[in-house]
Amino acid sequence: MKAWLSRAGVPFTAHNVDEDDRAYDDLLARGHRSVPVTIIGEQTLIGYDPDALAAATAEWRAQPDRAKS
């Protein structure tokens, strides 16, 4: 997942739920019990799905209010 996002030039923050109790609590609060969970804009993607990642990333990039870097 991180490699895909890096290759696509998408900035991200990774959280390891095995090592970070706050990240684990956040995962549970969002109603999820498995990883990976990727949040891009308003979309939450469960599991690794390159097509869904590409679509969500394209939608995120197209948002007019997103700061262009």
C-alpha positions in Angstrom: 0.0 0.0 0.0 2.7 2.5 1.0 4.7 1.6 -2.1 1.7 2.2 -4.3 0.9 5.6 -2.8 4.6 6.6 -3.0 4.8 5.6 -6.7 1.7 7.6 -7.3 3.1 10.7 -5.6 0.4 10.7 -3.0 1.3 12.1 0.4 0.3 9.9 3.2 0.7 9.1 6.9 1.0 5.4 7.9 -0.1 4.1 11.2 0.8 0.7 12.6 -2.0 -0.6 14.7 0.3 -3.2 16.2 2.5 -0.6 17.7 0.3 2.4 18.2 -2.7 2.1 20.6 -4.2 5.4 19.4 -4.2 4.1 15.8 -5.8 0.9 16.9 -8.5 2.7 18.8 -9.1 4.9 15.8 -9.5 1.9 13.6 -12.0 0.4 15.9 -13.9 3.7 16.3 -14.2 3.8 12.5 -15.9 0.3 12.7 -13.0 -1.7 11.2 -11.2 -4.7 12.6 -8.9 -5.6 9.8 -6.1 -3.8 7.9 -5.2 -2.2 5.6 -7.7 0.6 5.8 -6.9 3.6 3.5 -8.7 6.9 3.9 -8.4 9.2 0.8 -10.5 12.3 1.2 -13.9 11.2 2.2 -13.5 7.6 0.9 -12.5 4.7 3.1 -11.0 1.7 1.3 -10.7 -1.7 3.0 -8.0 -4.1 1.8 -5.7 -3.7 -1.1 -7.4 -2.8 -4.3 -5.2 -1.0 -6.9 -8.2 0.0 -9.0 -10.1 1.5 -6.1 -6.9 3.3 -5.0 -6.4 4.7 -8.5 -10.0 5.9 -8.6 -10.0 7.4 -5.1 -6.6 9.1 -5.8 -7.9 10.6 -9.1 -11.0 11.9 -7.4 -8.9 13.4 -4.6 -6.5 15.1 -7.0 -9.5 16.6 -8.9 -10.9 18.3 -5.8 -10.7 22.1 -6.4 -10.1 22.8 -2.7 -7.1 20.5 -2.4 -3.8 22.3 -2.2 -1.7 21.6 -5.2 1.8 20.5 -4.3 
